[in-house]
Structures are given as C-alpha cells and as structure tokens.
Amino acid sequence: MEESRGCVRVHTTSLAVSNPGLMQSYQGLGSCAGTAASPLPLNPCPYTQIQQMIHDGTASNAAGVNLQDLLVRHTEGYQPIDAGTDETAKFYRAARMYNSGPFSISASGELSIGGANAWYVFVYFLLLTRTRMSAMF
C-alpha cells in the first residue's frame, strides 16, 4: 500500500517477477494499470479487480510470500523469534517480510535494519488490523 499510495491504477513493478496492484503483490492477477496489449488504465477500475488486488496480497499463494503465508511462517518459527515476543509482533514481522522478502529480518529481530522502509510495517499493520476487524462484523 505504501508504494501504490492507495492508487488502484498504480504501475506494476517488475524485477524478477511482476508485482501488480494496490499491494504490489508477488505475481498477482489484479490490476487496473493497463497492459502491454492495452496500455490505457482501466477507468473506472472494476470492483472485481480491486477485490483481486487485495486477495493477491493477503491470501496464500504457491510461492508462499503473501501475508497469510508469512504469518504462518512466523508462527512456525521460520524467522528468528525472541522468547519475549508477544502475539502482535508476528503481524509486524509478517509485514516486514512481505515488504522485503521472507529472509529479510536480521538475526537480532530488529525490523528497521536492512533494506526495508520502516513505514511499510506501520502501513501493513494498519491494513491487517482493518482487515481483521472487518472480518469480525
């Protein structure tokens, strides 16, 4: 969300894989940015595409690098966890891994060390909190 700034027509980023949509998700399917075949952005952006963007970034995928997968990995001890870590910390760590990769947390567990923008964790935590709260109602 930090890179897209909430714009549903944000351009897809690509290094090794494409990262489209609101959450710049790993090989996601949802996008209103346009394609090489049809370069004009979709306007208005269909609700189904927005829903797909959120699904792409949060639901489990084959690569195992979206928020649901990373929460499970953290819970299973995939990344270093200190004994005093509370339940909330796993959401911050999952957000960091979503931003910078599943092996991005330093051995010290400090989330601000390394290549990540410290604000990613805050933005994703807000998104996760909102998603979890809306699921309750």
URSUL-V990842 format. One record per helix or strand of 3 or more residues. SS is the DSSP state (@ for helix, = for strand). FROM is the first residue (numbers start at 0). TO is the last residue. If there is no record, write none. Layout:
ss->(SS SS)
from->(FROM FROM)
to->(TO TO)
This chain:
ss->(= @ @ @ @)
from->(17 46 66 88 117)
to->(19 57 74 99 135)
